[in-house]
Amino acid sequence: MIQLVYISAATAPMSKRDLTELLQYCRQHNPQIGVTGMLFYGNGTFLQVLEGEERVIDELLDTIEQDPRHTGVHVIQRKAITKREYADWSMGFQQVSERALRAASTAELDDFHEGDFETGYLREHRIVVQSLMDHFRKQRIKAAGQSELGVDEDDAMINVLHRIIRLSVRALAIMMVVTIVWGTLEVGYALYSQLFVPAVTELRINDIVVIFGAFLSVLIAIEIFVNITLYLRDDVVHVKLVIATALMAIARKVIVFDFEKLTPMYILATAAVVLALGLIYWLMDRQTVIGARHQRPDA
């Protein structure tokens, strides 16, 4: 898998409608071929990041070079990668404007202005290109309610601590797999002891509920494992996904409630937790939508 970065000059100014149509096509087509990335546009200049299998990216680049909407396609970076930096984006977008640049807090962009966003300057100042990519990628991650666990922070101590956390996450992933396997064996034992050993006349509804509970416990463990592996793959804490997992876990718990043994206060407390988690998830989803609107192309 590779990451490729290229710059080019628009043959004519791109309107908001032109950019919207371009992004819509990319976001529909790229998932079909396994491509992710981000597009920057400003001052009549394109800067695009593409990630995917090498053969696919090379074929896509050939198609891009033939697009009449731009000219002077120049690849300024091509490197092998083991994980995607833009894994969640079929094609992110950032309008490069003076206002957006002034919001950046990196030293490399302090003297960089909208007028500098052109192919000649970018070819000679690749550190600016990398700073642009890093800054707006981190902005997008924060807008989606995520926190980074990367090892490219300015503070060396933070990098060391993040490495320790990532090693701990790997250990947790291994232990979670052991837990899932153990839980699966427990489900098998529950099936045997609750269904096969007793006579059919002795089978009660509570026995089936016990088996359902064992199944759901394993499913919850698998969802937690997915969260753990996401930390390893993306170096990002997916807060929204954690909330969704908690919501699904407690909802599954409700399915196997034995209301004859539970007190009314326990049921009310569970309902309150479900309501709170649902509200938090809705608010985070709304924040993500609002953040995405700010990423739409401006005229």
N, C-alpha and C positions, 0 to 999 in steps of 0.2 A: 504494500500500500504506500502511496506517495501523497505529498502535499505540494501543490504547484501554485505559484503566485505570478500573475502577469499584469502588465499595464498596457493601456492602449488609449488612443485619442478618438473621441467621438467625431464622426464626419459632419454631424449637425447637432445643435443643442438638443438635449433630451428633455422633453416636457414631462410633467407629472404622469400624464396618461401613457407616454412611451415607456417610462420606467416601470409603471404598474403592470403593463402588458408583458414586459420582459421578465419581471419577477414572478408573475403568475405562471408563465411558461416554465421557468426554471424550477419552481416549487412543485409543479405537476410532473415534470420530466425527470428531474434528478433522483427522486426516490426509486424510480423504476430501474435505474442503472447503478444505484448505490453510491451516489455522489452527494457530498455535503460541502458547505463552504459559506463564503460571505462576499458580497459585492459592495464596493465603495464607488460613489460617483460624486464629482464636483469639478467645477471649472473646466467642463468639457472633457474630463479625463475619467477613465475606468481603472479601478484596481480590484482585481478579483482573486479570491483564494478558492482553490478546488482541492477536495480530498476524495480519494477513492483508489480502486485498483489501478495499477500503472497503465495497463492496456486500455482501460475505459477512459482514463484521464487523457491519454494521448489521442484517442479517437475524438474525444470531446473537444480538445484543443484544436484539432484540424478543422472541425466544424465551426468553432468560434472564429478562427482566422479568416474564414470565408464570409463571415457576417458583414454586410455592407454598412452597418450602422457605426462601425469604428474602423480604425486603420492603425498601422504601426504596432501590432501586437508584439510585445517583448517580454519574454520570461525572465524574471529577476530572481526567482528562487524555485528550486526543485530539490526535494529531499525525501528520503525514505522515512516513514513513520510507522510506529507500532500501534498508535492509538490516534483517534481523531480529536482535533481541538474544537471542531464545530459539529460534534456528533448529533446535536439536537436540531440542527438547522439544514433543511433542504437547500435554502439559500437565504442567509441573513442579509440585511441591507442597512447601509449607513450613508446618509447624505453628508458629504464633507462641506461644512460651512464654517464661517468665521466664529459663529456662536458656538457650534459644537466643539471647535478646536480650543476655544478659550475655557471651556468647561473641563478640558483635559488638564491633569495635574502632573504630567511627566516632564522631566527636564528636557528630554529630546524634542518635545513639541512646543516648548516655550517660545521659540523664535520661528516657528512654522506657521504660515498663514495660508488662507484659502488660495491665494494667487500662486503659492508654491506647489500646489497640488497639480502638477503637470508632468508629462512623461520625462522630460529632460532632467528636471530636478530629482524626481523619484529614482531614476536610474543611477544618479550620482550619490544619493543619500538613502541607502538601503536600511540604515538604522531607523530612519524616520518611518519607513514602510512598516518595519516590525513593530515600532511603537504605536502606530496607528492601529494595526491589527490587534495588538495586545490590549490597548486601552478600550476600544469599542467592543471587543469580545467580552472583557470583564464587565463593562457596563451592561451588556445584554444579559449576562449571567445573573447579575444583581437584580435586574428588572424581572427576571423569571423566578425570583425568590430562592436563589441558590447561593452557597458560600464555597469559595475555592479552598482546596487542599493542595495547591500546587507547590512546587519547590523552586519557583523563580521569583520569590519575593525579594525586596530590597534588603530586608533584615535577615542576616545569615542565621541567626538563632531561630527565627520563625521557620526557615527552610529545614533546619535540623529537626525541630519539633514536628513539622508536617511529615517528614520521613518516618519518624517514630510512629506517628499516628497511622500512616499507611501500612507499616509493618504489622501494627496491631490489628488493622482491619483484615490483613491477609490471614492472620492467625484466627480471627473471628470467623472468616469465611470457611476455613478448614473445619473448625469446631461446629459450625452450623451445618455443614454437610454431614458430619457424624451424627448430629442431632436429628437431621431429616431421615437418615437411614435407620437410626434407632426408632424414631417415631413410626416409620413405615412398618418395621417389624412388630411394633406394638399394635398397629392397626390389624395386621395379620393375626396376631394372637387374640385380639378382641373379636374378630370375625369367627375364629375357631371356638373360643370359649363361650361367646354369647349366642351364636347361631347354630353351629354344627354339633357341639357337645350336648346341649339340652334337647329334649324331645320337642317336637313341633307344638305340642299342647302346652309346654311350659314357656314358650316364647312370649315375651311381653313387649309392649310398646317402648318401655323404658330401656330395654336391651338395644333396640334399634337406635334410640337417642344417644346411648353411650357410644355406639359405633360411629354415628354421625359426628359426635364430638371429637373422636379420635381422628377422623378424616380431616375435619376442619382445622385441628391443631397442626397437622402436618402441612396443610396448605398455607397457614399463617407463617410457619417456619420457612417455607419456600419463598414467600413474598419478602420476608426479612432478609433472606439470603440474596435475593435480587437487589435489594437496597444496598447491601454490603458490597456486592460486585460492582454496582454503579459507582461507588466511591473509588474503587480501584481503577475502573475503566476511564472515568472522566475527571478524576481529581476534584470532584464537585460534590457538595452536600446538597442533595435534592430535597429541600425542605418540603416542597409541595407533595412529592412522592411519599415522604415519611408520613405526612398527615393523611394521605389517601390510604396508605397501608393500615394506619391505626383505625381509620374509619371502617375499612373493610373487615378488620379483625373483630372489632366490637359488634359489627352488624352480623357477622357469622356467629358470634357468641349468643346473640339474641335468638338465632334460629333454634338453638338447642336448650333454651331456658326451660327449666322445670318449675313452672309457676306454682306448683303445690309446695315446693320447698323454699321458695324465695319470698322475702318480705316485700311489702309495697314500697318501702323506702329504697331498697336495693334496685327495684325496677325503675323508680323515679330517677335515681342517681344515674343509672345506665342511660335513660332517655336524655338526661341533661348532657351527658358526655357525647352522645351521638349528635345532639343538636349543636353543641359547641364545635365539635370537629367538622360537622357539615358547614357551619357558618364560616369557620376559618378557611376551609377549602374553597368555598365560594368567593370569599374576599381575596384569597391568593390568586384564584383564577381570573377574577376581575382585574387585579393588579397586572397580571401578565398580559391580558388583552389591552389594557391601557398603555402598558409599556410597548407593546407591539405597534400600537397606533402611532407612537412617537417615532417608530422606526420606518414609517411609511415615507415614500419619496415626496419631498416638497417640490413645488414648482420652482 
